[in-house]
Amino acid sequence: MILMTYTMILVGNLTIFSVIKIDIHLQTPMYFFLSYLSILDVCYSSVTLPAMLINAITGNTRVSFNLCFTQLYFFVSLGGSECLLLAAMAYDRYVAICDPLCYPVVMNKTFCSYLVVGSWFFGFLNSVLHTALTSKLTFCRNRHVNHFFCDVPPMLNASCADTHTSQTLLYIVSVFLGMSPFVFVIASYIQIISTILKIHSAAGRKKGLLHLLLPPHCSYSILHDCQLQLHWSKAWGIL
């Protein structure tokens, strides 16, 4: 089940990325963001699912200190980057529908590249703080990480030291890096829908809806990833 799921994720996202890069008709900001979101999803899934597959096959759930914190670092960084990228995609749709005349000027290739690089940069910067603070905690030898991969909350629970600083940072970042993009996405789409409903002609509203509708891959991510921020992949625990 894990192998099939991981294979589907790889094939689906790599296909999306390849088609966007090959088809000249898809060289627009929306698909530019979608191509990098696909790469993020591949990397995000690769942080946890292969390790889970190996554990399921071998039955060995032990992990070294360095490997555990490497997994934690990339899991947190990629999760944060994805939330920020989804917010950038929502802004793209907002400008396209609410201010279409300025869209080519605002969403130019340089600005879109800055948004992608910025989402990766701040996502990885956030992970550096979490990983550095968590790695300095003291862990008891008789404690086990009560989770199927290394993440910040279960690592804090496994620590014997005072985790108040790390827990405070986790809460603050969860609010700003997790909920802020989610609220921004919701607010953007409320404004977009409001703008579409104000269009008098049926043809105009239909055109607006066509611009609004994102590929299913994006819609799923907006409703799922941003709301749960860095913890969406916990759903794999049912496997």
trRosetta pair geometry for C-beta under 8 A, 3 or more apart (Angstrom, degrees):
i j d omega theta_ij theta_ji phi_ij phi_ji
1 4 5.9 -54 -144 36 27 110
1 5 6.3 26 156 -18 62 108
1 239 5.3 -173 110 -153 124 102
2 5 5.8 -58 -149 38 29 111
2 6 6.2 25 156 -16 66 109
2 49 6.0 173 -177 -163 98 90
2 52 5.6 -146 -145 109 149 110
2 53 4.8 -169 113 -86 131 84
2 56 6.2 153 15 10 146 156
2 236 7.7 70 -117 -169 93 114
2 239 5.5 104 -73 157 86 148
3 6 5.9 -57 -144 39 29 108
3 7 6.2 31 156 -21 64 108
3 53 5.8 94 -70 -126 78 131
4 7 5.8 -55 -146 36 28 112
4 8 6.4 29 155 -19 63 106
5 8 5.8 -56 -151 35 29 111
5 9 6.5 30 152 -20 64 105
5 49 7.0 -138 96 -138 104 137
5 236 7.7 160 119 -124 158 104
5 239 7.2 -91 1 -101 152 143
6 9 5.6 -52 -150 34 33 113
6 10 6.4 32 153 -18 66 106
6 45 6.3 164 -128 154 77 121
6 46 8.0 100 -154 -90 110 57
6 49 4.4 162 -90 141 117 144
6 50 7.0 117 -143 -64 158 63
6 53 6.9 -57 -6 -48 151 135
7 10 5.8 -55 -148 37 31 110
7 11 6.1 23 159 -13 67 110
8 11 6.0 -56 -138 42 27 105
8 12 5.8 25 164 -18 64 115
9 12 6.1 -60 -140 40 21 108
9 13 6.1 6 169 -5 61 115
9 41 6.6 -138 -171 145 103 103
9 42 6.8 156 141 -105 95 57
9 45 4.7 4 139 39 158 179
9 49 7.6 148 35 -1 148 166
10 13 6.6 -69 -143 43 19 98
10 14 5.9 8 168 -8 62 119
10 42 6.1 80 -114 -129 61 99
10 45 7.7 -133 -57 86 71 137
11 14 6.3 -64 -138 44 21 104
11 15 6.0 25 161 -23 61 112
12 15 5.9 -61 -151 33 23 112
12 16 6.6 23 154 -18 62 105
12 217 7.6 168 152 -97 116 124
13 16 5.5 -50 -149 33 35 113
13 17 6.4 34 153 -18 66 105
13 38 4.0 162 -165 -168 87 88
13 39 7.2 164 159 -64 119 27
13 41 5.0 -159 -102 80 148 117
13 42 4.8 -161 96 -56 144 95
13 217 7.8 134 -98 -145 75 144
14 17 5.6 -50 -145 38 35 113
14 18 6.1 34 156 -20 66 107
14 38 7.2 165 -64 156 26 120
14 42 6.6 75 -56 -87 83 141
15 18 5.8 -56 -143 38 29 109
15 19 6.2 27 160 -18 65 108
16 19 6.1 -58 -145 37 25 108
16 20 6.4 23 159 -17 62 110
16 34 6.7 -102 164 147 121 104
16 35 7.1 -167 130 -108 87 55
16 38 4.5 -166 84 -98 120 149
16 215 7.8 144 -133 129 127 164
16 217 6.5 -7 -94 -16 160 169
17 20 6.0 -62 -151 37 26 110
17 21 6.4 18 157 -13 64 111
17 35 5.0 98 -127 -154 69 80
17 38 4.5 -156 -55 94 94 139
17 39 6.1 85 -96 -55 141 83
18 21 6.0 -63 -148 40 29 106
18 22 6.1 18 159 -14 67 114
19 22 6.0 -63 -141 41 27 105
19 23 5.7 10 170 -7 68 116
19 26 7.0 58 131 17 80 165
20 23 6.6 -58 -127 43 21 98
20 26 4.8 -118 -136 125 62 137
20 31 4.8 -176 -138 169 115 109
20 32 7.7 169 169 -81 130 32
20 34 6.5 180 -87 87 154 103
20 35 4.3 -141 89 -78 150 111
20 38 7.9 168 10 10 137 144
21 35 6.5 106 -51 -134 85 144
23 26 4.4 60 90 8 110 111
23 27 7.9 -160 103 -30 65 76
24 27 5.9 -28 -164 -9 47 119
26 31 4.3 -127 175 154 91 172
27 31 7.1 -86 -90 75 14 123
27 32 7.3 51 -160 -63 49 95
28 31 5.3 79 56 21 78 99
28 32 6.7 -131 98 -13 36 93
29 32 5.2 -55 -143 33 32 120
29 33 6.5 30 161 -16 67 101
29 92 5.1 -163 125 -141 122 128
29 107 4.4 -46 -56 164 164 124
29 112 5.0 -147 -128 -95 96 139
30 33 6.2 -58 -158 36 28 106
30 34 6.4 26 148 -19 64 110
30 89 7.0 80 -137 -148 66 88
30 92 5.7 165 -84 133 69 139
30 93 7.2 72 -102 -70 112 78
30 96 7.5 -1 -54 -47 115 156
30 214 7.4 -151 -168 -120 119 88
31 34 5.0 -49 -139 38 41 117
31 35 6.3 51 157 -29 67 96
32 35 6.1 -49 -154 25 27 111
32 36 7.2 13 153 -4 58 104
32 109 7.9 -168 -111 -126 164 72
32 112 5.5 40 105 160 147 144
32 116 7.7 -100 143 -53 98 135
33 36 6.1 -66 -156 43 35 102
33 37 6.1 38 149 -24 70 108
33 85 6.4 161 -164 180 97 95
33 88 6.1 -169 -122 105 133 107
33 89 4.6 170 133 -88 152 93
33 92 6.3 -146 -10 -13 148 156
33 112 7.0 -113 -57 -161 87 107
33 115 7.6 -32 -98 103 108 125
33 116 7.0 -158 -111 -80 67 101
34 37 5.3 -52 -144 36 34 116
34 38 6.5 42 154 -25 64 100
34 89 7.4 90 -63 -116 67 132
34 214 7.9 174 -86 -167 119 103
34 215 6.5 70 -133 28 145 130
34 217 7.1 97 -155 83 105 124
34 218 6.2 -71 -108 -63 100 117
35 38 5.8 -50 -157 28 31 114
35 39 7.0 29 147 -15 61 102
36 39 5.4 -46 -149 35 42 113
36 40 6.4 48 149 -22 66 101
36 85 6.5 -137 106 -145 109 143
36 116 5.3 58 66 -138 178 124
37 40 5.4 -50 -149 35 35 116
37 41 6.4 39 151 -22 65 102
37 82 6.9 90 -139 -137 79 84
37 85 5.7 175 -87 128 87 135
37 86 7.3 88 -114 -74 127 71
37 89 7.2 5 -54 -52 139 142
37 217 7.4 140 112 131 123 114
37 218 6.8 63 102 -99 166 84
37 221 6.7 -144 -178 19 130 177
38 41 5.7 -51 -150 33 32 112
38 42 6.6 34 151 -19 63 102
38 217 7.3 9 -86 157 87 154
39 42 5.6 -51 -151 33 35 113
39 43 6.4 29 154 -13 66 106
40 43 5.8 -59 -148 41 31 108
40 44 5.8 34 154 -25 67 111
40 78 6.0 161 -163 -165 84 93
40 81 6.1 -150 -129 105 129 111
40 82 4.9 157 149 -87 140 93
40 85 6.5 -175 -22 27 162 158
41 44 5.5 -52 -138 36 29 115
41 45 6.2 25 162 -14 64 107
41 82 7.4 94 -69 -113 64 132
41 217 7.9 -89 -33 -174 163 114
41 221 7.6 -98 -80 -93 119 128
42 45 6.3 -61 -149 40 24 104
42 46 6.2 23 154 -21 62 114
43 46 5.6 -60 -145 37 29 113
43 47 6.9 42 154 -35 62 96
43 74 7.4 -116 162 177 101 113
43 78 5.4 -154 109 -121 108 142
44 47 6.1 -47 -164 12 30 114
44 75 7.5 87 -149 -132 69 56
44 78 4.4 -173 -89 134 81 133
44 79 6.6 109 -131 -69 117 63
44 82 6.5 7 -66 -45 146 141
44 233 7.2 -167 156 -55 100 133
45 48 6.9 -82 -162 48 37 86
45 49 5.1 1 172 0 81 128
45 233 7.5 171 -105 -111 58 129
46 49 6.8 -56 -103 44 25 96
46 50 6.1 18 -158 -8 61 116
47 51 7.9 -27 147 4 41 119
47 71 5.9 130 179 -152 91 74
47 74 4.8 -167 -112 106 126 113
47 75 4.8 171 138 -77 149 77
47 78 6.5 -171 -27 27 143 145
47 149 7.7 98 128 178 86 150
48 51 6.1 -77 -161 43 34 107
48 52 6.0 30 155 -21 74 113
48 71 7.2 99 -85 -168 64 114
48 75 6.5 68 -52 -102 103 119
48 148 7.8 75 -171 111 110 93
48 149 4.6 -63 -130 -68 100 168
48 233 5.6 129 38 150 159 149
48 236 6.9 144 123 52 131 156
49 52 5.5 -56 -144 37 34 114
49 53 6.3 38 157 -23 67 103
49 236 7.0 -125 -91 -143 84 159
50 53 5.5 -53 -149 33 33 114
50 54 6.5 33 154 -18 66 103
51 54 5.7 -51 -148 35 34 110
51 55 6.3 35 153 -19 65 106
51 63 7.7 28 -166 -98 130 128
51 71 6.8 -4 -27 -110 163 142
51 149 6.3 104 85 -111 133 105
52 55 5.6 -54 -148 38 32 113
52 56 6.3 33 154 -21 65 106
52 148 6.0 40 -108 157 107 116
52 149 6.8 -61 -61 -60 96 108
52 236 6.9 -100 -69 141 175 132
52 239 7.5 69 155 81 140 132
53 56 5.7 -55 -148 35 30 111
53 57 6.4 24 155 -16 64 108
54 57 5.9 -59 -147 38 31 107
54 58 5.9 1 167 6 69 115
54 60 7.9 -43 139 63 89 92
55 58 6.6 -67 -130 52 23 91
55 59 7.4 75 177 -100 55 8
55 60 6.6 -116 -127 75 62 52
55 61 5.2 58 -148 -98 119 68
55 148 7.7 -176 75 -164 159 88
56 59 7.8 19 -173 -69 18 47
63 67 5.3 -124 -177 89 93 115
63 68 4.8 114 121 -68 120 93
63 71 7.7 -39 -176 7 148 141
63 150 6.9 -129 103 -45 154 116
64 67 4.5 84 57 14 90 105
64 68 6.6 -152 88 -11 43 88
65 68 5.9 -59 -149 33 24 112
65 69 6.6 8 161 -6 62 109
66 69 6.3 -65 -148 43 28 100
66 70 6.2 32 154 -23 65 108
67 70 5.5 -52 -146 34 32 115
67 71 6.4 33 155 -18 64 104
68 71 5.9 -57 -155 35 29 110
68 72 6.4 29 149 -19 64 108
68 145 7.5 173 -145 -35 135 159
68 150 4.1 141 -169 -81 79 153
68 155 7.7 140 154 -98 119 120
69 72 5.1 -45 -140 37 40 117
69 73 6.2 49 156 -27 66 100
69 131 5.9 107 -174 -155 98 100
69 134 7.2 173 -121 97 103 110
69 135 5.3 48 -124 -90 150 109
69 150 6.8 -104 -70 150 32 152
70 73 5.8 -50 -149 30 29 113
70 74 6.7 15 159 -6 63 106
71 74 6.4 -64 -148 43 28 100
71 75 5.9 28 157 -22 66 114
71 149 6.1 -125 153 -179 138 101
71 150 4.6 108 82 47 115 113
72 75 5.8 -60 -142 37 26 111
72 76 6.2 18 164 -12 65 110
72 130 7.5 -135 152 121 107 110
72 131 5.9 145 106 -104 108 91
72 134 6.8 -104 147 86 156 152
72 150 4.4 -78 -56 125 94 107
72 151 6.3 162 -120 -106 86 24
72 152 6.6 115 -160 -59 115 63
72 155 6.7 12 -104 -34 147 150
73 76 6.4 -65 -151 39 22 103
73 77 6.1 13 159 -13 63 116
73 127 5.2 100 -162 159 61 120
73 128 7.6 43 -142 -84 103 44
73 130 7.9 166 -109 82 56 98
73 131 4.5 20 -91 -82 90 148
74 77 5.7 -57 -136 42 31 109
74 78 5.8 24 167 -14 68 112
74 127 7.5 73 -77 -170 17 160
75 78 6.5 -60 -141 40 20 102
75 79 6.2 20 159 -18 59 114
75 149 7.0 143 -78 130 156 128
75 150 7.4 169 13 85 143 73
75 151 6.3 -90 110 -100 149 79
75 230 7.2 92 140 -175 85 101
75 233 7.6 -104 -151 39 110 141
76 79 5.9 -60 -146 38 26 112
76 80 6.3 22 160 -15 64 109
76 126 6.9 -132 148 110 105 94
76 127 4.1 146 95 -113 106 95
76 130 5.3 -118 175 67 169 151
76 131 7.1 -165 42 -48 141 92
76 151 7.7 134 -62 -143 90 70
76 152 6.5 66 -82 -33 129 114
76 230 5.6 10 -126 -147 62 142
77 80 6.1 -59 -149 39 27 107
77 81 6.2 27 155 -19 64 110
77 123 5.0 97 -174 138 60 88
77 124 4.3 38 -150 -101 124 56
77 126 7.0 157 -107 67 60 83
77 127 3.5 -59 -64 -16 85 152
78 81 5.6 -52 -143 37 32 114
78 82 6.3 36 156 -24 64 105
78 123 6.8 77 -92 155 14 136
79 82 5.9 -54 -150 31 29 111
79 83 6.8 29 154 -18 62 103
79 123 7.4 171 70 -156 44 114
79 225 7.5 -163 -152 -166 75 99
79 229 6.6 72 156 154 115 59
79 230 3.8 101 120 -123 151 71
79 231 7.8 68 -154 -26 154 33
79 232 7.3 170 -132 19 110 97
80 83 5.9 -53 -153 32 34 111
80 84 6.6 27 154 -13 66 107
80 122 7.0 -121 142 115 118 76
80 123 3.6 164 93 -133 95 79
80 124 7.9 -164 71 -35 121 31
80 126 4.8 -171 -144 61 174 141
80 127 6.6 -155 18 -45 134 91
80 173 7.8 -46 -104 172 127 114
80 177 5.1 -23 -136 172 101 135
80 229 7.8 16 -91 -174 61 89
80 230 6.5 -7 -53 -81 72 107
81 84 5.9 -61 -151 40 32 108
81 85 6.1 31 153 -20 68 109
81 119 5.0 96 -159 145 70 86
81 120 4.9 34 -132 -103 130 45
81 122 7.6 146 -95 71 66 69
81 123 3.0 -85 -57 -5 74 169
81 124 7.0 26 -59 -33 117 73
82 85 5.6 -54 -143 37 32 111
82 86 6.4 36 156 -22 64 104
82 119 7.9 101 -61 166 13 123
82 123 7.5 90 1 -113 51 149
82 221 7.0 -114 173 -169 113 122
82 225 5.4 -81 127 171 123 146
83 86 5.8 -54 -151 33 30 112
83 87 6.8 31 150 -19 62 103
83 123 7.8 147 41 -98 86 109
83 177 6.2 102 81 160 145 74
83 178 6.1 -93 -129 -114 164 45
83 181 4.5 146 162 53 92 155
83 182 7.4 -47 -154 -45 108 78
83 225 6.3 -153 -81 135 71 100
83 226 5.0 120 -133 -109 87 75
83 229 6.1 3 -75 -131 147 64
84 87 5.6 -51 -154 32 36 114
84 88 6.7 39 147 -20 65 101
84 118 7.1 -126 153 114 136 83
84 119 3.7 177 101 -131 113 88
84 122 6.1 118 -74 71 166 119
84 123 6.1 -135 16 -55 128 101
84 177 7.4 -46 -55 -155 97 82
84 181 5.9 -124 -89 -85 40 141
85 88 5.4 -49 -152 33 38 115
85 89 6.5 41 149 -20 66 101
85 115 7.7 113 -122 144 61 93
85 116 6.8 40 -115 -120 103 62
85 119 4.3 102 -62 171 74 166
86 89 5.5 -49 -149 34 36 114
86 90 6.6 39 150 -20 64 101
86 181 6.1 91 75 162 97 127
86 185 6.2 -18 136 -81 100 136
86 218 7.6 155 -127 -160 87 83
86 221 5.8 -151 -98 127 126 110
86 222 5.5 165 -169 -97 125 71
86 225 6.4 162 -38 80 153 122
86 226 5.4 -127 87 -56 149 119
87 90 5.6 -50 -151 33 35 113
87 91 6.6 37 149 -20 64 102
87 119 8.0 170 48 -103 95 116
87 180 7.9 2 -93 117 150 78
87 181 3.8 -105 -56 -141 122 95
87 184 4.9 39 -139 86 108 134
87 185 6.0 -106 -103 -57 61 88
87 226 7.5 122 -54 -111 83 136
88 91 5.6 -52 -151 34 34 113
88 92 6.6 43 148 -25 64 101
88 112 7.9 116 168 -142 125 63
88 115 4.1 129 -136 170 139 128
88 116 7.3 -162 104 -67 170 52
88 119 6.2 -89 -15 -54 134 131
89 92 5.4 -45 -152 28 36 118
89 93 6.8 33 152 -14 64 100
89 214 7.3 60 158 -115 124 145
89 218 6.3 -137 153 -151 156 128
89 222 7.8 -118 84 -77 124 111
90 93 5.9 -54 -153 37 35 108
90 94 6.3 41 148 -25 66 106
90 184 6.4 140 82 124 143 87
90 185 4.2 -152 -69 -120 159 69
90 188 4.2 125 159 63 108 155
90 189 6.7 -75 -147 -42 108 86
90 222 7.2 115 -68 -122 109 127
91 94 5.3 -51 -147 33 35 118
91 95 6.4 31 158 -15 67 102
91 115 7.8 -148 62 -128 134 148
91 184 7.7 -20 -58 157 92 117
91 188 6.4 -108 -79 -113 44 148
92 95 6.2 -57 -150 37 27 104
92 96 6.3 27 153 -21 63 112
92 107 5.8 88 -129 -117 82 141
92 112 7.8 50 -95 -110 120 102
93 96 5.5 -56 -143 37 32 115
93 97 6.3 9 166 -2 67 112
93 188 6.8 101 75 147 98 122
93 189 7.5 16 100 -90 135 74
93 192 6.1 -8 133 -96 102 153
93 211 7.0 147 -148 145 82 85
93 212 6.3 83 -171 -128 123 51
93 214 7.1 -74 -73 -62 140 105
94 97 6.7 -74 -148 45 22 93
94 98 5.5 -17 176 17 65 123
94 99 7.9 23 135 18 70 94
94 188 4.4 -89 -66 -157 123 104
94 191 6.3 38 -134 82 105 121
94 192 5.9 -111 -105 -65 60 103
95 98 6.7 -64 -113 55 20 88
95 99 5.3 -48 -153 59 61 100
95 100 8.0 129 148 -84 59 35
95 102 6.8 -93 -168 91 102 94
95 103 5.2 138 136 -108 97 78
95 106 5.2 -130 -159 87 149 143
95 107 5.8 158 88 -36 146 114
96 100 6.2 34 -179 -102 41 75
96 103 5.1 72 -104 -121 52 139
96 107 7.4 -12 -63 1 84 154
96 211 5.4 -158 129 179 120 125
97 100 6.8 10 -123 -61 14 94
97 192 5.0 68 74 -141 146 94
97 195 5.8 136 137 88 102 138
97 196 6.7 -34 -177 -61 132 92
97 208 5.6 84 -142 -149 112 90
97 211 5.3 158 -78 105 97 132
97 212 6.3 32 -69 -72 151 83
98 191 6.2 -1 -78 138 145 108
98 192 6.4 -101 -44 -99 102 62
98 195 5.0 -143 -99 -66 78 164
99 102 4.7 -22 149 42 110 110
99 103 6.5 154 102 -54 73 75
99 106 7.3 56 102 -3 124 149
100 103 5.2 -26 -151 -14 41 125
102 105 5.3 -68 -166 50 64 110
102 106 5.1 54 140 -21 95 112
103 106 6.1 -60 -131 42 26 102
103 107 5.6 -18 -175 24 67 113
104 107 7.1 -64 -117 59 16 80
104 108 7.1 53 164 -80 53 76
105 108 6.6 -23 -170 -45 26 106
106 111 6.8 -89 163 76 49 169
107 111 6.3 -124 -134 81 31 124
107 112 6.0 55 -172 -61 75 103
108 111 5.1 89 55 13 75 103
108 112 7.0 -142 95 -6 35 92
109 112 5.7 -57 -146 38 30 112
109 113 6.3 33 155 -22 65 106
110 113 5.8 -57 -152 34 29 112
110 114 6.6 32 150 -20 64 104
111 114 5.5 -51 -151 33 35 114
111 115 6.6 37 151 -21 65 102
112 115 5.7 -51 -152 32 34 113
112 116 6.6 32 152 -17 65 103
113 116 5.8 -54 -149 36 34 110
113 117 6.1 29 155 -13 68 109
114 117 5.9 -57 -141 43 29 107
114 118 5.8 32 157 -23 65 112
115 118 5.7 -54 -141 38 26 114
115 119 6.4 29 158 -22 61 104
116 119 5.9 -54 -151 31 28 110
116 120 6.7 22 154 -11 62 106
117 120 5.9 -59 -153 40 33 108
117 121 6.0 33 152 -23 68 111
118 121 5.5 -54 -139 37 30 113
118 122 6.1 17 168 -8 67 108
119 122 6.6 -58 -139 42 23 98
119 123 6.1 26 159 -20 59 115
120 123 5.8 -63 -146 39 25 113
120 124 6.2 16 162 -11 65 111
121 124 6.3 -66 -151 40 24 102
121 125 6.1 23 154 -20 64 111
122 125 5.4 -49 -137 38 35 115
122 126 6.2 42 159 -24 64 102
122 177 7.7 -169 139 -117 109 112
123 126 6.0 -54 -153 32 26 112
123 127 6.7 24 150 -18 60 107
123 177 7.9 129 -105 -161 63 129
124 127 5.5 -52 -150 35 37 114
124 128 6.7 48 150 -29 65 96
125 128 5.7 -44 -155 21 35 115
125 129 7.3 34 150 -16 61 99
126 129 6.1 -55 -163 31 37 110
126 130 6.7 29 149 -12 68 108
126 173 5.8 129 -159 -147 117 132
126 177 5.8 61 -118 -85 163 161
127 130 5.6 -56 -147 41 39 110
127 131 5.8 34 159 -18 72 111
128 131 6.1 -59 -141 41 25 107
128 132 6.0 25 161 -20 63 112
129 132 6.1 -58 -144 36 23 109
129 133 6.4 14 162 -10 62 111
129 169 6.4 -142 142 -179 118 140
129 173 7.7 170 82 -69 131 143
130 133 6.3 -65 -149 41 25 103
130 134 6.0 15 161 -12 65 116
130 152 5.5 -66 -173 -92 122 133
130 166 7.6 89 -143 -152 63 92
130 169 6.9 -176 -92 121 69 124
130 170 7.0 82 -118 -88 107 81
130 173 7.3 -85 -64 33 112 168
131 134 6.0 -61 -139 43 26 106
131 135 5.9 26 164 -22 65 113
132 135 6.1 -58 -143 34 22 109
132 136 6.9 19 158 -19 58 109
133 136 6.2 -64 -157 31 30 109
133 137 7.6 43 148 -37 60 95
133 165 6.5 -136 -157 113 130 106
133 166 4.7 166 135 -96 124 94
133 169 6.4 115 25 39 170 156
134 137 5.9 -39 -166 3 42 117
134 152 5.9 -123 -77 -127 145 79
134 155 5.3 45 -168 116 126 139
134 156 7.0 -85 -121 -66 99 77
134 166 5.9 103 -78 -136 69 141
137 155 7.5 133 53 149 143 96
137 156 7.4 -171 -77 -114 172 55
137 159 4.1 -43 159 -128 135 138
137 160 8.0 147 165 44 93 55
137 161 4.8 -158 -155 45 78 126
137 163 6.5 17 -115 -93 137 89
137 166 7.0 -34 -60 -26 126 153
138 159 6.3 101 69 -164 51 87
138 160 5.0 -59 103 61 100 96
138 161 4.2 111 31 -42 92 111
139 143 6.1 -124 -176 60 81 128
139 158 5.8 16 -136 128 102 99
139 159 5.7 -69 -89 -109 67 58
139 160 6.6 139 -130 2 18 90
140 143 4.2 94 67 -13 95 110
140 158 7.6 -138 39 170 82 72
140 159 8.0 125 -4 -163 79 24
140 160 4.6 99 -44 -50 97 123
143 158 4.5 139 145 -162 127 83
143 159 7.8 -176 111 -56 169 14
143 160 7.2 -158 -27 -50 145 90
144 158 6.9 -115 92 -118 21 119
145 150 6.5 -37 -170 -102 165 67
145 154 5.0 79 -169 140 84 118
145 155 6.4 -9 -120 -84 112 58
145 158 5.1 -50 -90 -51 62 152
146 154 5.5 -150 60 -141 66 111
146 157 6.4 -55 32 99 111 138
146 158 7.3 174 1 -67 79 98
147 150 7.4 132 86 -92 123 23
147 151 5.9 -97 145 28 165 104
147 153 7.9 114 -60 83 146 88
147 154 3.8 -113 -13 -47 129 168
148 236 7.3 -124 81 99 142 98
148 237 5.8 170 5 -107 133 82
149 233 7.9 -16 40 112 141 124
150 154 7.5 -133 -141 75 40 113
150 155 6.3 48 -163 -63 82 116
151 154 5.5 73 62 24 86 100
151 155 6.8 -160 86 -10 38 97
151 230 7.6 153 -153 134 112 108
151 231 7.3 82 -169 -108 152 81
152 155 5.7 -68 -147 40 27 111
152 156 6.3 27 160 -22 67 106
152 166 7.4 -161 -171 169 107 111
152 170 5.7 173 134 -108 141 127
152 230 7.7 35 17 110 117 144
153 156 5.8 -56 -148 33 31 111
153 157 6.5 29 155 -18 65 105
153 170 7.1 130 -73 -173 75 158
153 231 7.9 16 6 -95 132 125
154 157 5.4 -52 -147 37 38 114
154 158 6.3 35 155 -19 68 106
155 158 5.7 -57 -147 37 33 109
155 159 6.8 45 151 -38 62 100
156 159 5.7 -45 -154 13 35 118
156 163 4.5 114 -159 -164 99 153
156 166 5.7 -169 -104 106 117 130
156 167 6.2 118 -165 -71 155 88
156 170 7.5 -80 -39 -24 152 154
159 163 5.5 122 69 -66 137 118
162 165 7.6 68 120 3 94 88
163 166 4.9 -58 -168 51 78 113
163 167 5.3 82 130 -28 91 103
164 167 5.8 -60 -144 39 26 110
164 168 6.2 28 158 -21 64 107
165 168 5.8 -56 -149 34 28 111
165 169 6.4 26 154 -16 63 107
166 169 5.7 -55 -148 38 32 111
166 170 6.2 35 152 -23 65 106
167 170 5.5 -50 -145 35 32 115
167 171 6.4 34 154 -20 64 103
168 171 5.8 -54 -151 34 31 111
168 172 6.4 27 154 -17 65 107
169 172 5.8 -55 -146 37 32 110
169 173 6.1 24 159 -13 67 110
170 173 6.1 -59 -143 42 26 106
170 174 6.1 31 156 -25 63 110
171 174 5.7 -56 -146 34 27 113
171 175 6.6 25 156 -19 62 105
172 175 6.0 -59 -157 33 29 109
172 176 6.4 3 159 1 67 112
173 176 6.1 -65 -137 50 32 96
173 177 5.0 -6 179 14 75 120
173 178 7.4 76 133 -10 63 95
174 177 6.9 -48 -100 54 16 86
174 178 4.7 -16 -167 18 54 135
174 179 7.0 53 141 -13 64 96
174 229 5.7 156 -145 71 74 171
174 230 7.4 -97 -106 16 83 106
175 178 6.8 -4 -53 51 7 92
175 179 5.2 -32 -154 32 45 123
175 180 7.1 65 141 -33 57 91
176 179 7.3 -6 -50 52 12 84
176 180 5.0 10 -162 -15 42 133
177 180 6.8 -2 -69 35 11 109
177 181 7.2 5 179 -6 39 110
177 229 6.7 94 104 -148 82 120
177 230 8.0 31 107 -39 118 107
178 181 7.1 -82 -172 36 16 98
178 182 6.6 4 152 -11 58 118
178 226 6.9 148 -169 -172 59 56
178 228 7.7 -87 -159 118 121 21
178 229 2.7 -31 -122 -91 120 134
178 230 6.7 -89 -85 -10 117 78
179 182 5.3 -62 -147 42 37 115
179 183 5.9 36 158 -20 74 105
179 229 7.3 -43 -39 -62 56 122
180 183 5.9 -53 -143 37 28 107
180 184 6.2 31 155 -21 62 108
181 184 5.4 -56 -145 38 33 115
181 185 6.2 37 156 -23 67 102
181 226 5.2 -122 104 -138 104 119
182 185 5.8 -51 -150 32 30 111
182 186 6.5 26 153 -14 63 106
182 226 3.9 159 -84 143 84 110
182 227 5.4 113 -127 -81 141 50
182 229 7.7 -81 -34 -66 124 81
183 186 5.8 -55 -147 39 33 110
183 187 6.1 32 155 -19 67 109
184 187 5.8 -56 -143 39 28 110
184 188 6.2 32 156 -23 63 107
185 188 5.8 -55 -149 33 27 113
185 189 6.5 17 158 -11 63 108
185 222 5.5 -175 179 -156 150 107
185 226 6.0 111 9 70 146 173
186 189 6.1 -62 -149 40 29 104
186 190 6.3 33 153 -22 65 106
187 190 5.7 -52 -147 33 31 114
187 191 6.5 29 155 -15 64 105
188 191 5.9 -60 -154 38 29 108
188 192 6.2 31 149 -22 66 108
189 192 5.2 -47 -140 36 38 116
189 193 6.2 38 159 -18 67 103
189 212 7.7 98 -138 -159 86 109
190 193 6.0 -54 -147 38 28 107
190 194 6.3 30 152 -20 62 109
191 194 5.6 -54 -147 37 31 115
191 195 6.4 33 154 -21 64 105
192 195 5.8 -56 -152 34 30 111
192 196 6.5 28 152 -18 65 106
192 208 7.9 170 174 175 85 105
192 212 5.7 139 150 -113 131 110
193 196 5.6 -52 -147 35 34 112
193 197 6.3 33 155 -19 66 106
193 212 7.4 80 -77 -132 67 154
194 197 5.9 -57 -148 36 29 110
194 198 6.7 29 153 -22 62 107
195 198 5.8 -59 -155 31 32 112
195 199 7.5 44 147 -33 61 93
195 208 7.1 -159 108 -153 91 142
196 199 5.9 -41 -166 8 41 115
196 205 5.6 93 175 -139 87 74
196 208 3.9 173 -117 125 99 143
196 209 6.3 97 -157 -60 148 69
196 212 6.7 -37 -58 -42 148 140
197 205 7.4 53 -99 -122 31 116
199 204 4.0 -143 174 114 131 119
199 205 4.8 177 79 -67 121 72
199 208 6.0 176 -5 -18 152 143
200 204 7.1 45 56 45 52 139
201 204 4.2 90 68 4 97 106
201 205 6.9 -166 93 -5 53 82
202 205 5.7 -54 -149 38 34 109
202 206 6.2 37 152 -22 66 106
203 206 5.6 -53 -148 36 31 113
203 207 6.4 32 153 -19 64 105
204 207 5.7 -53 -149 35 32 111
204 208 6.4 34 152 -20 64 105
205 208 5.5 -53 -149 36 33 114
205 209 6.4 34 154 -20 66 104
206 209 5.8 -53 -149 35 31 111
206 210 6.5 34 151 -21 63 104
207 210 5.6 -52 -151 32 33 113
207 211 6.7 31 151 -15 64 104
208 211 5.8 -57 -154 38 34 109
208 212 6.2 35 149 -24 67 108
209 212 5.3 -53 -144 34 35 116
209 213 6.3 36 159 -26 68 102
210 213 6.2 -47 -143 27 29 108
214 218 3.8 -78 147 78 133 132
214 219 5.4 163 74 -51 103 80
214 222 7.6 100 52 -14 151 134
215 218 5.3 92 61 7 75 99
215 219 7.3 -146 97 -5 38 90
216 219 5.5 -57 -144 38 37 112
216 220 6.2 38 159 -21 70 104
217 220 6.2 -59 -156 34 25 110
217 221 6.6 21 151 -17 61 110
218 221 5.6 -59 -150 37 34 110
218 222 6.3 34 156 -22 69 105
219 222 5.9 -53 -147 32 30 110
219 223 6.5 16 160 -7 64 110
220 223 6.3 -69 -151 44 27 101
220 224 5.7 -4 165 4 67 125
221 224 6.1 -74 -132 51 23 95
221 225 4.7 -7 -168 5 71 125
221 226 7.6 74 147 -16 69 86
222 225 7.2 -23 -76 42 13 92
222 226 6.1 -9 -157 11 45 122
223 226 7.9 5 -59 42 3 93
223 227 6.5 -8 171 -9 41 128
224 227 6.4 -78 -153 36 14 106
224 228 6.4 -21 171 13 58 115
224 232 5.6 85 150 -137 93 131
225 228 6.6 -81 -148 52 21 89
225 229 7.6 68 162 -103 57 13
225 232 5.2 -56 -110 -39 55 157
226 229 6.8 21 -166 -79 33 53
228 231 5.0 -110 165 71 98 80
228 232 4.3 124 83 -77 132 73
228 234 7.8 -138 176 29 137 106
229 232 7.7 179 67 -33 26 87
231 234 5.1 -3 174 -11 85 121
232 235 6.5 -27 169 0 58 109
233 236 5.4 -9 177 0 75 114
234 237 5.6 -9 177 -14 63 117
235 238 6.7 -27 175 7 58 106
236 239 5.4 -24 -178 3 69 119
